[in-house]
Amino acid sequence: MDASIEAFEQHKLIRHENLLWLIVAQGVAIVPLLFHLPLWMWLMWLGAMVWRLRIYAGKLAFPTTVTKFILGTACVAGLMLSYRGQVGVEPMIGFLVCAFILKLLELRTHKDGLLLLFIGFIAVGAQFLFTQTFLMAFYAWASCVALVTAWQTIYLTRRVGVIYKLKSGFLMLLHALPLMVVMFVIMPRLGPLWHVPLPQGAGQTGFSDSLSPGDLGQLVKSQGTAFRVSFNAGQAPSPSGMYWRGLVLDEFDGRTWRLSAQWDMRLKNGQRFVPKPAGGNNLMDYTVQLEPHQYPWLFALAEPIKVTSAKTTRQNIHITQQGLLTAHHPVASRMQYTVLSASADDLTWSALGAAEHTQLLRLPTGTNPQAQALGQSWREQYQAPQAIIAAALKWYNQDFYYTLEPPVLGKHSVDEFLWTTKRGFCEHFASSFAVLMRAAGIPARVVVGYQGGTYNALEDYWRVSQSDAHAWVEVWIAKRWQRVDPTSAVAPQRIEQGIDRALDEQDRALVGAGHYQAPQWLGALRERMDAAGYVWNRWVLNYDTSKQSDLFARWLGGTEPWRIGAAFIGLIAVMLGGYTLWVIRPHGARKTPLQKAIKQFDKTCLTLGYRRYREESLAVFAYRLAEQKREYQAACHDIARISEHVLYREDHADERTLMAALKQFPKPIHHP
């Protein structure tokens, strides 16, 4: 008999209110995924919701087996067409979402509802494949609250308030939070699921391996974060000295600078090249949290002499011939690495080879004749390379203008910029300066990366945004590479104070710093949110085996298994004990609004000299009180009648009326 009752309950049909909660929970779980999937899946989800609601209203029937087969086949075909047969993370997530949506159409019983919710928890985990920010973690928590609330709603037989349901689901997850934290800290670090790389080009940001006029001008309009840096010993240079080198471009075709095939990012003969320190002590030790940008190059100050990647990064990092950092694979997920850099003045360099020297002086024939002639004239006029550089910077300091919206340049882009438009961004100045130096017989190359950063005092780190993208030049003088930034001769405030100070009001509006000035409280809130994200990345996403071992050694005195096991058992015992005390505390029972109103009514009756017995229902007590206190007869009859409708006939519409009657007793309720 018990088994049959259980089977009946398990296959009980979904009520209307339960169905709405299941649809809401499904939506909360898959909306972040739909933003990364084909547009037609939004329409598919909307159609499934409308169809299921029409089924409940009796306007449509449940889909037949043939219909479900056709829908499933159409989804698979749609995914294959959208991703062109590609097999990867996004198509698999799309298949999961399709199954999740189609399951809604055959939702009949509690068992179907549970299966739908279980798929929902998998969808919440899939959210972290696309983004792992602090806000995403908060949203995932909210998604779990919605799923747990819908889970509880399936088994409710009477109406309760939305706030009460959400509060109940939140408290249930809150009870599990301590165990989640303990498991996260103690369980072995096997590598997070979100390090699965997304398809090439997904979420691509930053600059490419070539530089043409206008490229960086478009990039700096973005306020997105490029990376964050914390200096491990407080050795941060001034913002004007923060030149984050990313790529060295040494091949010029008259308009575009590229990384030459001869001197590319590959390691020389498979060996890492590290310049030898010349005895200086200007070393900088810092840790970089790099956002994914789908390219293999990384960023570092000056000349890196040592680099160490976090174990969660799961990539090897090397130093190239040009003193750059490169990873084995494109950076498709957030990564962290620690760098030890030395100042260029503290390094000794070997002489340039003949082939490299020739490459760094090469200019295409027949292009930019005026610039080449000017550089050659400086070479004849001045003997010292420093004098040539000074003459070039003086040239830029005359009547050039720094802007994000320069005129379009033609074939002889450098000549047109230097003698006609005289309006440009950092890549215009760097490109033209490198051409002038090569024409004057000085080996030169263009460097692209970022310059400056914004300090966050809350967590003591620097945030480098896409708007800090910059280009400058390195010249070979006196057997060493020296940095020269021609932009500083035109807009020194760009180097000293950031890009906002270097632009006019019209250009500032392009990078979000125009007439509108955010309130101070909003700026402080953004700073705190960014600091929270930095802490989340550092201590949660980058919590690897080494950090776990350090934590065990500091708190447990070692990493032996018996210590970890004892700590785990002890923490579980403490949590169970605390939960037990919370459950059995004297006034720990959570009461509904109706229960609180009944308790207030009982207290009012006690002041009148009447007590409701434990076995006495509210209606029976009200009738008894009406017989003994004739002056309260109308109010008691109202309470008895309404309570019978609410508690016995499941007429929930009168629940608010009953609470009002109980609270204003002994006055009778006023009927309209």
C-alpha positions as CSV (number, residue, x, y, z in Angstrom):
1,M,0.0,0.0,0.0
2,D,2.8,2.4,0.9
3,A,4.7,1.7,-2.4
4,S,1.5,2.4,-4.4
5,I,1.0,5.7,-2.6
6,E,4.6,6.7,-3.1
7,A,4.4,5.8,-6.8
8,F,1.2,7.9,-7.1
9,E,2.9,10.9,-5.4
10,Q,5.9,10.6,-7.7
11,H,3.8,10.7,-10.8
12,K,1.6,13.5,-9.6
13,L,0.8,16.0,-12.3
14,I,2.4,19.5,-12.2
15,R,0.1,22.2,-10.9
16,H,0.0,25.6,-12.7
17,E,1.9,27.5,-10.0
18,N,4.6,24.8,-10.0
19,L,4.8,25.0,-13.8
20,L,5.4,28.8,-13.7
21,W,8.2,28.3,-11.2
22,L,9.9,25.6,-13.3
23,I,9.8,27.9,-16.3
24,V,11.3,30.8,-14.4
25,A,14.0,28.6,-12.9
26,Q,14.9,27.3,-16.4
27,G,15.1,30.8,-17.8
28,V,17.4,32.0,-15.0
29,A,19.7,29.1,-15.6
30,I,20.0,29.3,-19.4
31,V,19.8,33.1,-20.2
32,P,23.6,33.6,-19.7
33,L,24.2,30.7,-22.1
34,L,21.8,32.0,-24.8
35,F,24.0,35.1,-25.2
36,H,26.8,32.9,-26.5
37,L,24.6,30.7,-28.7
38,P,22.9,31.2,-32.0
39,L,20.0,33.7,-32.1
40,W,17.4,31.1,-33.2
41,M,17.7,29.4,-29.8
42,W,16.0,32.4,-28.2
43,L,13.1,31.9,-30.5
44,M,13.1,28.2,-29.7
45,W,12.9,28.8,-26.0
46,L,10.1,31.4,-26.4
47,G,8.1,29.0,-28.6
48,A,8.6,26.1,-26.1
49,M,7.3,28.3,-23.2
50,V,4.2,29.4,-25.2
51,W,3.5,25.8,-26.3
52,R,3.7,24.4,-22.8
53,L,1.4,27.1,-21.3
54,R,-1.1,26.5,-24.1
55,I,-0.9,22.8,-23.2
56,Y,-1.8,23.6,-19.6
57,A,-4.7,25.8,-20.8
58,G,-6.0,22.9,-22.8
59,K,-5.5,24.7,-26.2
60,L,-2.7,22.3,-27.4
61,A,-1.8,18.7,-26.8
62,F,1.6,17.3,-25.7
63,P,3.9,16.6,-28.6
64,T,3.8,13.1,-30.0
65,T,6.8,10.9,-30.4
66,V,7.1,11.8,-34.0
67,T,6.9,15.5,-33.2
68,K,9.6,15.2,-30.6
69,F,11.8,13.3,-33.0
70,I,11.3,16.1,-35.7
71,L,12.1,18.8,-33.1
72,G,15.2,17.1,-31.9
73,T,16.5,16.5,-35.4
74,A,15.8,20.1,-36.3
75,C,17.9,21.2,-33.3
76,V,20.8,19.0,-34.3
77,A,20.6,20.3,-37.8
78,G,20.5,23.9,-36.7
79,L,23.6,23.4,-34.5
80,M,25.5,21.8,-37.3
81,L,24.6,24.6,-39.7
82,S,25.4,27.3,-37.1
83,Y,28.8,25.9,-36.2
84,R,29.5,24.4,-39.7
85,G,30.0,20.9,-38.3
86,Q,32.6,22.2,-35.8
87,V,33.0,20.0,-32.6
88,G,33.8,22.0,-29.5
89,V,32.6,23.6,-26.3
90,E,29.9,25.9,-27.8
91,P,28.2,23.2,-29.9
92,M,28.1,20.9,-26.9
93,I,26.6,23.6,-24.7
94,G,24.1,24.3,-27.5
95,F,23.1,20.7,-27.5
96,L,22.6,20.8,-23.8
97,V,20.4,23.9,-24.0
98,C,18.3,22.3,-26.8
99,A,17.6,19.3,-24.7
100,F,16.9,21.5,-21.7
101,I,14.3,23.5,-23.7
102,L,12.6,20.5,-25.4
103,K,12.2,18.8,-22.0
104,L,9.8,21.6,-21.1
105,L,7.4,20.3,-23.7
106,E,7.0,16.9,-22.1
107,L,6.8,18.2,-18.5
108,R,3.9,16.4,-16.9
109,T,4.7,15.0,-13.5
110,H,6.9,15.7,-10.5
111,K,9.4,13.2,-11.9
112,D,9.7,15.3,-15.1
113,G,10.0,18.4,-13.0
114,L,12.9,16.9,-11.1
115,L,14.7,15.9,-14.2
116,L,14.3,19.4,-15.6
117,L,15.8,20.9,-12.5
118,F,18.7,18.5,-12.5
119,I,19.5,19.6,-16.1
120,G,19.2,23.2,-14.8
121,F,22.1,22.6,-12.3
122,I,24.3,21.3,-15.1
123,A,23.4,24.5,-17.1
124,V,24.5,26.6,-14.1
125,G,27.9,24.9,-14.1
126,A,28.2,25.5,-17.9
127,Q,27.8,29.2,-17.3
128,F,31.4,29.3,-16.0
129,L,32.7,28.0,-19.3
130,F,32.2,31.5,-20.8
131,T,33.0,33.8,-17.9
132,Q,34.3,33.2,-14.3
133,T,34.0,36.7,-12.9
134,F,32.8,37.5,-9.4
135,L,29.5,38.8,-10.8
136,M,29.0,35.5,-12.7
137,A,29.5,33.6,-9.4
138,F,26.9,35.7,-7.7
139,Y,24.5,35.1,-10.6
140,A,25.2,31.4,-10.5
141,W,24.3,31.4,-6.8
142,A,21.0,33.2,-7.6
143,S,20.4,30.6,-10.3
144,C,20.8,27.8,-7.7
145,V,18.4,29.7,-5.4
146,A,15.8,29.8,-8.2
147,L,16.3,26.1,-9.0
148,V,16.0,25.0,-5.3
149,T,12.9,27.2,-4.8
150,A,11.3,25.6,-7.8
151,W,12.2,22.2,-6.4
152,Q,10.4,22.9,-3.2
153,T,7.5,24.4,-5.0
154,I,6.8,21.1,-6.7
155,Y,5.7,19.5,-3.4
156,L,3.7,22.4,-2.0
157,T,-0.1,21.8,-1.7
158,R,-1.2,25.2,-0.7
159,R,-0.4,28.8,-1.7
160,V,2.4,30.7,0.0
161,G,4.1,34.0,-0.8
162,V,6.8,34.4,-3.3
163,I,9.1,36.0,-0.8
164,Y,8.6,33.1,1.6
165,K,9.5,30.6,-1.2
166,L,12.7,32.4,-2.2
167,K,13.7,32.9,1.4
168,S,13.3,29.2,2.0
169,G,15.4,28.3,-1.1
170,F,18.1,30.8,-0.1
171,L,18.3,29.4,3.5
172,M,18.6,25.9,2.2
173,L,21.6,26.8,0.0
174,L,23.0,28.9,2.9
175,H,23.1,25.8,5.1
176,A,25.2,24.1,2.4
177,L,27.6,27.0,2.0
178,P,30.0,26.0,4.9
179,L,30.3,22.5,3.5
180,M,31.0,23.9,0.0
181,V,33.8,26.1,1.4
182,V,35.4,23.2,3.2
183,M,35.2,20.9,0.1
184,F,36.7,23.7,-2.0
185,V,39.7,24.2,0.3
186,I,40.5,20.6,1.1
187,M,39.7,18.6,-2.1
188,P,42.7,18.0,-4.4
189,R,43.1,20.6,-7.1
190,L,42.6,18.8,-10.4
191,G,42.2,21.9,-12.6
192,P,39.0,23.8,-13.1
193,L,36.6,23.0,-15.9
194,W,36.6,26.5,-17.3
195,H,40.2,26.1,-18.6
196,V,38.6,24.2,-21.5
197,P,39.5,26.6,-24.4
198,L,36.7,28.2,-26.4
199,P,36.8,28.3,-30.2
200,Q,39.5,30.4,-31.7
201,G,38.5,34.1,-31.9
202,A,35.7,33.8,-29.3
203,G,35.9,36.9,-27.1
204,Q,39.0,38.2,-29.0
205,T,40.4,41.5,-27.7
206,G,43.6,43.5,-27.8
207,F,45.8,44.1,-30.8
208,S,46.9,41.7,-33.6
209,D,50.4,41.0,-34.9
210,S,50.3,44.0,-37.3
211,L,49.9,47.8,-36.9
212,S,48.3,50.2,-39.3
213,P,47.2,53.8,-38.9
214,G,44.0,53.8,-36.8
215,D,44.3,50.3,-35.3
216,L,45.1,51.4,-31.7
217,G,42.8,54.4,-32.0
218,Q,39.9,52.0,-32.3
219,L,41.1,49.7,-29.5
220,V,41.4,52.5,-26.9
221,K,37.7,53.3,-27.2
222,S,37.1,50.2,-25.1
223,Q,37.1,50.4,-21.3
224,G,37.5,46.7,-20.9
225,T,40.3,45.3,-18.6
226,A,43.4,44.1,-20.3
227,F,45.2,42.8,-17.2
228,R,45.8,43.6,-13.5
229,V,49.2,43.8,-11.8
230,S,50.3,43.6,-8.2
231,F,53.9,44.4,-7.3
232,N,55.1,41.9,-4.8
233,A,57.5,44.1,-2.9
234,G,55.9,47.5,-3.4
235,Q,58.3,48.3,-6.1
236,A,55.8,49.8,-8.5
237,P,57.3,52.4,-10.9
238,S,55.5,55.6,-11.6
239,P,52.7,55.4,-14.2
240,S,54.8,57.3,-16.7
241,G,57.4,54.5,-16.5
242,M,54.9,51.6,-16.9
243,Y,55.5,50.5,-20.5
244,W,54.0,47.0,-20.8
245,R,55.8,45.4,-23.8
246,G,53.7,43.0,-25.8
247,L,54.9,42.8,-29.4
248,V,57.9,44.0,-31.4
249,L,57.2,44.8,-35.1
250,D,60.2,45.2,-37.4
251,E,58.9,44.8,-40.9
252,F,57.4,47.8,-42.8
253,D,55.7,47.8,-46.2
254,G,55.1,51.5,-46.4
255,R,51.9,51.6,-44.4
256,T,51.7,48.6,-42.0
257,W,54.2,47.3,-39.5
258,R,54.4,43.5,-39.0
259,L,56.4,40.9,-37.1
260,S,58.9,39.6,-39.7
261,A,59.1,35.9,-40.5
262,Q,62.9,36.1,-39.8
263,W,62.6,37.6,-36.3
264,D,59.2,36.2,-35.1
265,M,58.0,35.1,-31.7
266,R,59.7,31.7,-31.9
267,L,62.5,30.9,-29.6
268,K,66.0,30.8,-31.1
269,N,66.8,27.2,-31.8
270,G,64.2,26.1,-29.2
271,Q,66.2,27.8,-26.4
272,R,65.1,30.6,-24.2
273,F,67.0,33.9,-24.6
274,V,67.6,35.8,-21.4
275,P,69.7,39.0,-21.3
276,K,72.3,39.0,-18.6
277,P,72.0,41.6,-15.8
278,A,74.9,44.0,-15.8
279,G,75.0,44.3,-12.1
280,G,72.2,46.8,-11.4
281,N,69.7,46.3,-8.7
282,N,66.6,47.9,-10.3
283,L,64.6,44.6,-10.3
284,M,60.8,44.6,-10.3
285,D,58.9,41.6,-9.1
286,Y,55.2,41.5,-10.0
287,T,52.3,39.2,-10.7
288,V,50.0,39.7,-13.7
289,Q,46.4,38.6,-14.0
290,L,45.8,38.6,-17.8
291,E,42.4,38.5,-19.3
292,P,41.8,36.2,-22.3
293,H,42.7,37.8,-25.7
294,Q,43.1,34.8,-28.0
295,Y,46.8,35.6,-28.8
296,P,50.0,33.9,-27.5
297,W,51.8,37.1,-26.4
298,L,51.9,38.3,-22.8
299,F,52.9,41.6,-21.2
300,A,55.8,42.6,-19.1
301,L,57.8,45.7,-18.0
302,A,61.2,46.5,-19.4
303,E,63.2,43.3,-19.9
304,P,61.9,40.2,-18.2
305,I,64.7,37.9,-16.9
306,K,62.5,35.3,-15.2
307,V,58.9,34.3,-15.5
308,T,56.9,31.7,-13.6
309,S,53.3,30.7,-14.4
310,A,50.7,29.7,-11.9
311,K,49.8,26.0,-12.0
312,T,46.2,26.8,-12.8
313,T,47.5,28.5,-16.0
314,R,48.5,25.1,-17.4
315,Q,50.8,26.8,-20.0
316,N,54.5,27.2,-20.2
317,I,55.8,30.8,-20.7
318,H,59.1,31.7,-22.3
319,I,61.2,34.8,-23.1
320,T,61.8,35.4,-26.8
321,Q,64.8,37.0,-28.5
322,Q,63.2,40.4,-28.4
323,G,62.7,40.2,-24.6
324,L,59.0,39.4,-24.9
325,L,56.9,36.9,-23.1
326,T,55.0,34.2,-25.1
327,A,52.8,31.3,-24.2
328,H,52.7,28.0,-26.1
329,H,49.0,28.5,-27.0
330,P,46.7,31.5,-27.4
331,V,45.4,32.9,-24.2
332,A,41.8,31.6,-24.2
333,S,41.1,31.8,-20.5
334,R,42.3,34.1,-17.7
335,M,45.9,33.3,-16.6
336,Q,48.3,34.4,-13.9
337,Y,52.1,34.6,-14.1
338,T,54.9,36.2,-12.0
339,V,57.7,38.2,-13.7
340,L,61.1,39.5,-12.5
341,S,62.1,42.4,-14.8
342,A,65.2,44.4,-15.0
343,S,65.7,47.9,-16.3
344,A,67.2,48.1,-19.8
345,D,70.0,50.2,-18.3
346,D,71.0,47.2,-16.1
347,L,71.4,44.7,-19.0
348,T,74.2,43.9,-21.3
349,W,73.3,42.9,-24.9
350,S,75.2,41.1,-27.5
351,A,75.9,42.9,-30.8
352,L,73.3,42.8,-33.5
353,G,73.9,40.2,-36.2
354,A,74.4,41.4,-39.8
355,A,71.0,40.0,-41.0
356,E,69.2,41.6,-38.0
357,H,70.9,44.9,-38.4
358,T,69.9,45.0,-42.1
359,Q,66.4,44.1,-41.3
360,L,66.1,46.9,-38.7
361,L,67.2,49.5,-41.3
362,R,65.1,48.2,-44.3
363,L,62.6,50.6,-45.8
364,P,60.5,49.7,-48.9
365,T,61.7,51.6,-52.0
366,G,59.3,54.0,-53.6
367,T,57.3,54.7,-50.5
368,N,57.3,57.8,-48.3
369,P,60.1,59.6,-50.2
370,Q,59.9,62.8,-48.2
371,A,60.3,61.0,-44.9
372,Q,63.2,59.0,-46.2
373,A,64.8,62.2,-47.6
374,L,64.4,64.0,-44.2
375,G,66.0,61.2,-42.3
376,Q,68.9,61.0,-44.7
377,S,69.4,64.8,-44.3
378,W,69.5,64.4,-40.6
379,R,72.1,61.7,-40.9
380,E,74.3,64.1,-43.0
381,Q,73.7,67.0,-40.7
382,Y,74.2,65.4,-37.3
383,Q,76.9,62.9,-36.4
384,A,75.6,61.6,-33.1
385,P,72.4,59.4,-33.0
386,Q,71.2,61.3,-29.9
387,A,71.3,64.5,-31.9
388,I,69.2,62.9,-34.6
389,I,66.6,61.8,-32.1
390,A,66.5,65.2,-30.5
391,A,65.9,66.8,-34.0
392,A,63.1,64.4,-34.6
393,L,61.4,65.0,-31.3
394,K,61.7,68.8,-31.9
395,W,60.0,68.2,-35.3
396,Y,57.0,66.6,-33.6
397,N,56.8,69.3,-30.9
398,Q,56.0,72.0,-33.4
399,D,52.5,71.7,-34.8
400,F,51.3,68.1,-34.5
401,Y,48.0,67.3,-32.9
402,Y,47.1,64.2,-30.8
403,T,43.6,62.8,-31.6
404,L,41.6,59.5,-31.8
405,E,40.0,60.6,-35.1
406,P,42.8,61.4,-37.5
407,P,42.2,61.8,-41.3
408,V,42.5,58.7,-43.5
409,L,45.9,58.3,-45.0
410,G,46.8,57.0,-48.5
411,K,49.6,55.1,-50.0
412,H,52.5,57.3,-48.6
413,S,50.9,57.3,-45.1
414,V,54.0,58.6,-43.3
415,D,54.6,61.5,-45.7
416,E,50.9,62.5,-45.6
417,F,50.9,62.4,-41.8
418,L,54.2,64.4,-41.4
419,W,53.5,67.1,-44.0
420,T,49.8,67.2,-44.6
421,T,47.4,66.1,-41.8
422,K,49.7,66.3,-38.8
423,R,46.9,64.8,-36.8
424,G,47.3,61.3,-35.4
425,F,47.3,58.8,-32.5
426,C,50.3,57.0,-30.9
427,E,50.7,54.5,-33.8
428,H,51.1,57.5,-36.3
429,F,53.9,59.0,-34.2
430,A,55.6,55.6,-33.6
431,S,55.4,54.5,-37.2
432,S,56.7,57.8,-38.7
433,F,59.4,58.1,-36.0
434,A,60.7,54.6,-36.8
435,V,60.8,55.4,-40.5
436,L,62.8,58.6,-39.8
437,M,65.3,56.7,-37.6
438,R,65.8,54.0,-40.2
439,A,66.3,56.6,-42.9
440,A,68.9,58.3,-40.7
441,G,70.8,55.0,-40.3
442,I,69.6,54.1,-36.8
443,P,68.2,50.6,-36.3
444,A,64.6,50.9,-35.0
445,R,61.5,48.8,-34.3
446,V,58.0,49.6,-33.2
447,V,56.7,48.2,-29.9
448,V,53.0,47.8,-29.1
449,G,51.6,47.2,-25.7
450,Y,50.1,49.3,-23.0
451,Q,51.3,52.3,-21.1
452,G,50.3,53.4,-17.6
453,G,47.4,52.0,-15.5
454,T,45.0,52.9,-12.7
455,Y,45.9,52.2,-9.1
456,N,43.4,50.6,-6.8
457,A,44.3,51.2,-3.2
458,L,41.7,48.8,-1.8
459,E,43.7,45.8,-2.8
460,D,47.0,47.4,-3.8
461,Y,47.1,46.6,-7.5
462,W,47.1,48.4,-10.9
463,R,44.4,47.9,-13.5
464,V,45.5,48.3,-17.1
465,S,42.6,48.8,-19.5
466,Q,42.3,48.5,-23.3
467,S,42.2,52.3,-23.4
468,D,45.8,52.2,-22.2
469,A,47.0,50.6,-25.5
470,H,50.0,52.4,-26.8
471,A,52.8,52.2,-29.4
472,W,56.4,53.5,-29.1
473,V,59.8,52.9,-30.6
474,E,63.0,51.2,-29.6
475,V,66.3,52.3,-31.2
476,W,69.7,50.5,-31.1
477,I,72.3,53.0,-29.8
478,A,75.5,52.4,-28.0
479,K,75.1,48.6,-28.1
480,R,71.8,48.6,-26.3
481,W,68.1,49.1,-27.0
482,Q,66.7,52.4,-25.8
483,R,63.1,53.4,-25.6
484,V,61.9,56.6,-27.4
485,D,58.2,57.6,-27.2
486,P,57.5,60.3,-29.8
487,T,54.0,60.7,-28.4
488,S,55.5,62.3,-25.3
489,A,56.8,65.2,-27.5
490,V,53.2,65.9,-28.7
491,A,51.1,65.0,-25.7
492,P,53.2,64.6,-22.6
493,Q,50.1,64.5,-20.5
494,R,49.2,61.2,-22.1
495,I,52.3,59.6,-20.6
496,E,52.2,61.4,-17.2
497,Q,48.4,61.4,-16.5
498,G,46.7,59.0,-18.9
499,I,44.8,59.2,-22.1
500,D,41.8,61.2,-20.6
501,R,44.1,64.2,-20.0
502,A,45.6,64.1,-23.5
503,L,42.3,64.3,-25.5
504,D,39.9,67.1,-26.2
505,E,36.3,66.9,-25.1
506,Q,35.1,65.4,-28.4
507,D,37.7,62.6,-28.3
508,R,37.3,62.0,-24.6
509,A,33.6,61.2,-25.2
510,L,34.8,58.3,-27.5
511,V,36.5,56.6,-24.5
512,G,33.6,57.3,-22.1
513,A,35.1,60.4,-20.5
514,G,33.1,63.2,-22.1
515,H,30.6,65.7,-20.6
516,Y,29.0,63.1,-18.4
517,Q,30.9,62.7,-15.1
518,A,29.9,59.8,-13.0
519,P,29.0,60.6,-9.4
520,Q,31.7,60.0,-6.8
521,W,29.8,57.3,-5.1
522,L,29.4,55.4,-8.5
523,G,33.2,55.7,-9.1
524,A,33.9,54.3,-5.6
525,L,31.4,51.5,-6.2
526,R,33.1,50.5,-9.5
527,E,36.5,50.5,-7.7
528,R,35.1,48.2,-5.0
529,M,33.6,45.9,-7.6
530,D,36.8,45.7,-9.5
531,A,38.7,45.0,-6.3
532,A,36.3,42.2,-5.4
533,G,36.8,40.7,-8.8
534,Y,40.6,40.9,-8.3
535,V,40.3,39.1,-5.0
536,W,38.0,36.5,-6.6
537,N,40.5,35.8,-9.4
538,R,43.5,35.7,-7.1
539,W,42.2,33.5,-4.3
540,V,39.4,31.5,-5.9
541,L,40.1,31.0,-9.6
542,N,43.9,30.8,-9.0
543,Y,43.7,28.5,-6.0
544,D,46.0,25.8,-7.1
545,T,48.0,23.0,-5.5
546,S,50.8,25.2,-4.3
547,K,48.5,27.6,-2.6
548,Q,46.6,24.7,-1.1
549,S,49.9,23.3,0.3
550,D,50.9,26.6,1.7
551,L,47.5,26.9,3.4
552,F,47.8,23.5,4.9
553,A,51.3,24.1,6.1
554,R,50.3,27.4,7.7
555,W,47.1,26.2,9.4
556,L,47.7,22.5,10.0
557,G,51.5,22.4,10.4
558,G,51.9,20.1,7.4
559,T,50.4,18.4,4.3
560,E,50.3,14.8,5.6
561,P,47.0,13.0,4.7
562,W,46.2,12.3,8.4
563,R,46.3,16.1,9.2
564,I,44.0,16.9,6.3
565,G,41.6,14.1,7.2
566,A,41.5,15.1,10.9
567,A,40.9,18.7,9.9
568,F,38.1,17.7,7.6
569,I,36.4,15.5,10.2
570,G,36.7,18.2,12.8
571,L,35.2,20.9,10.5
572,I,32.3,18.6,9.6
573,A,31.7,17.9,13.3
574,V,31.6,21.6,14.1
575,M,29.2,22.3,11.2
576,L,26.9,19.5,12.2
577,G,27.0,20.6,15.8
578,G,26.2,24.2,14.9
579,Y,23.4,23.1,12.6
580,T,21.9,20.9,15.3
581,L,21.9,23.8,17.8
582,W,20.3,26.0,15.2
583,V,17.5,23.5,14.6
584,I,16.7,22.8,18.3
585,R,17.0,26.4,19.5
586,P,13.9,27.4,21.5
587,H,12.5,30.0,19.1
588,G,14.1,28.7,16.0
589,A,11.0,27.7,14.1
590,R,10.3,29.9,11.1
591,K,6.7,31.0,11.0
592,T,4.5,32.0,8.1
593,P,2.6,35.4,8.2
594,L,-0.6,33.4,8.9
595,Q,1.1,31.6,11.8
596,K,2.3,34.9,13.3
597,A,-1.2,36.3,13.0
598,I,-2.7,33.3,14.8
599,K,-0.1,33.7,17.6
600,Q,-1.0,37.3,18.0
601,F,-4.7,36.3,18.2
602,D,-3.9,33.8,20.9
603,K,-2.1,36.4,23.0
604,T,-5.0,38.8,22.6
605,C,-7.4,36.1,23.9
606,L,-5.2,35.4,26.9
607,T,-5.5,39.1,27.9
608,L,-9.2,38.6,27.8
609,G,-9.0,35.5,30.0
610,Y,-9.5,32.8,27.4
611,R,-6.9,30.2,26.3
612,R,-7.0,28.0,23.2
613,Y,-6.3,24.4,23.9
614,R,-3.6,22.6,22.0
615,E,-6.0,20.1,20.4
616,E,-8.5,22.9,19.6
617,S,-8.6,24.2,16.1
618,L,-8.9,27.9,15.4
619,A,-12.5,27.6,14.2
620,V,-13.7,25.5,17.2
621,F,-12.1,28.0,19.6
622,A,-13.7,30.9,17.8
623,Y,-17.1,29.3,18.1
624,R,-16.5,28.5,21.8
625,L,-15.4,32.1,22.5
626,A,-18.5,33.5,20.6
627,E,-20.8,31.6,23.0
628,Q,-19.0,32.8,26.1
629,K,-18.5,36.4,25.0
630,R,-21.5,37.6,23.2
631,E,-20.0,41.0,22.5
632,Y,-17.3,39.3,20.4
633,Q,-19.8,37.1,18.6
634,A,-19.6,38.8,15.1
635,A,-15.8,38.9,15.1
636,C,-15.5,35.3,16.3
637,H,-17.9,34.0,13.6
638,D,-15.9,35.9,10.9
639,I,-12.7,34.2,12.1
640,A,-14.3,30.7,12.3
641,R,-15.9,31.0,8.9
642,I,-12.9,32.3,7.1
643,S,-10.5,29.9,8.8
644,E,-12.6,26.9,7.6
645,H,-12.4,28.2,4.0
646,V,-8.6,28.7,4.2
647,L,-7.5,25.7,6.3
648,Y,-10.0,23.0,5.3
649,R,-11.3,23.9,1.9
650,E,-8.0,25.2,0.5
651,D,-9.5,28.5,-0.5
652,H,-6.3,30.6,-0.3
653,A,-7.9,33.8,-1.6
654,D,-9.2,34.5,1.9
655,E,-5.9,34.0,3.7
656,R,-5.2,37.8,3.8
657,T,-8.7,38.4,5.0
658,L,-8.2,35.9,7.8
659,M,-4.9,37.5,8.9
660,A,-6.6,40.9,9.0
661,A,-9.4,39.5,11.1
662,L,-7.0,37.9,13.5
663,K,-4.9,41.1,13.9
664,Q,-7.8,43.4,14.5
665,F,-9.7,41.1,16.9
666,P,-12.0,41.8,18.9
667,K,-13.3,44.1,16.2
668,P,-15.4,42.4,13.5
669,I,-14.1,42.6,10.0
670,H,-15.8,45.1,7.7
671,H,-17.3,43.5,4.6
672,P,-17.7,45.7,1.5
